[in-house]
Amino acid sequence: MTERECHVRGLAFDIADLILVRYWAERHNYRISIRLDHGVFAEEHAEEYEEVIAFLEGPSSLCRLIMWRDAAAVFVQPLAGRARQYKSVKEALDSMRLRRGPW
């Protein structure tokens, strides 16, 4: 068994940004889940995010998107798809088009 190399990629959000995300999610009938120390593991390496925001919908709490940030940008990624990069949480929220149904 080999040791995995771990890279810390994400940082925690500012409180003001978390409040903005919460209001946005409520307005669009989504719930959010703040996931601390969120990890993504591959065969030989792991990536860890200090804080990830998951956007959930429906009674089964289906996760549609995740959002995280680093020192330079905010990222939004559907669970099946590529991440998009934004300058701020507000810009990311303004550009998000959450759809009900298949992506």
Legacy VTK file of the C-alpha trace (Angstrom):
# vtk DataFile Version 3.0
C-alpha trace
ASCII
DATASET POLYDATA
POINTS 103 float
0.000 0.000 0.000
1.403 3.385 -0.968
1.015 6.615 0.919
-1.183 9.186 -0.713
0.031 12.689 -1.261
-2.491 15.251 0.062
-2.947 18.751 -1.369
-5.027 21.341 0.493
-6.822 23.357 -2.201
-9.694 25.217 -0.632
-10.134 27.844 2.058
-13.071 28.708 4.322
-15.630 31.266 3.136
-16.147 34.633 4.792
-19.272 34.844 6.990
-20.772 37.504 4.693
-20.389 35.147 1.717
-22.026 32.286 3.620
-25.007 34.522 4.446
-25.266 35.577 0.787
-25.222 31.917 -0.322
-27.876 31.013 2.241
-30.220 33.777 1.037
-29.615 32.839 -2.601
-30.368 29.157 -1.897
-33.578 29.995 -0.010
-34.753 32.240 -2.846
-34.175 29.427 -5.385
-35.683 26.630 -3.244
-32.386 24.908 -2.520
-30.774 23.936 0.717
-27.088 24.177 1.432
-24.796 21.937 3.381
-21.464 23.279 4.619
-18.937 20.461 4.444
-15.773 20.962 6.448
-12.521 19.178 5.573
-14.106 17.840 2.387
-11.807 15.360 0.658
-11.540 14.011 -2.863
-9.404 10.908 -3.212
-7.775 9.399 -6.286
-5.414 6.457 -6.574
-2.183 8.221 -5.733
-3.199 11.592 -4.337
-5.892 13.334 -2.355
-7.233 16.863 -2.438
-8.724 18.456 0.632
-10.929 21.512 0.855
-11.233 23.370 4.156
-14.858 24.181 3.365
-17.212 23.206 0.528
-20.805 24.363 0.061
-23.108 21.709 -1.401
-26.363 22.839 -3.055
-29.096 20.281 -2.347
-32.567 19.812 -3.812
-35.588 17.625 -3.207
-36.588 15.333 -0.369
-33.715 12.965 -1.144
-31.235 15.843 -0.721
-29.750 15.324 -4.167
-26.527 17.335 -4.400
-26.472 19.325 -7.648
-23.417 21.558 -7.267
-20.525 22.229 -4.968
-18.786 25.551 -4.399
-15.366 26.170 -2.911
-12.794 28.932 -2.892
-9.090 29.510 -2.726
-7.114 32.705 -2.168
-7.723 33.917 -5.732
-11.104 32.638 -6.922
-14.431 30.915 -6.255
-15.260 27.661 -8.055
-18.629 26.092 -8.855
-18.841 22.532 -10.106
-21.775 20.278 -10.938
-21.209 16.762 -9.637
-20.856 15.549 -13.212
-18.956 18.255 -15.006
-16.151 20.748 -14.984
-15.574 23.468 -12.432
-16.067 27.096 -13.431
-13.998 29.858 -11.881
-15.297 33.251 -10.689
-13.824 36.340 -9.046
-16.294 36.344 -6.123
-19.162 34.449 -4.523
-21.589 37.092 -5.817
-20.349 36.640 -9.388
-20.630 32.850 -9.048
-24.190 33.055 -7.716
-25.205 35.544 -10.426
-24.021 33.132 -13.107
-25.495 29.942 -11.666
-28.372 28.419 -13.547
-29.582 25.533 -11.435
-31.938 23.379 -13.438
-34.361 20.779 -12.230
-33.707 17.593 -14.164
-30.754 16.152 -16.112
-27.672 18.315 -16.644
LINES 1 104
103 0 1 2 3 4 5 6 7 8 9 10 11 12 13 14 15 16 17 18 19 20 21 22 23 24 25 26 27 28 29 30 31 32 33 34 35 36 37 38 39 40 41 42 43 44 45 46 47 48 49 50 51 52 53 54 55 56 57 58 59 60 61 62 63 64 65 66 67 68 69 70 71 72 73 74 75 76 77 78 79 80 81 82 83 84 85 86 87 88 89 90 91 92 93 94 95 96 97 98 99 100 101 102
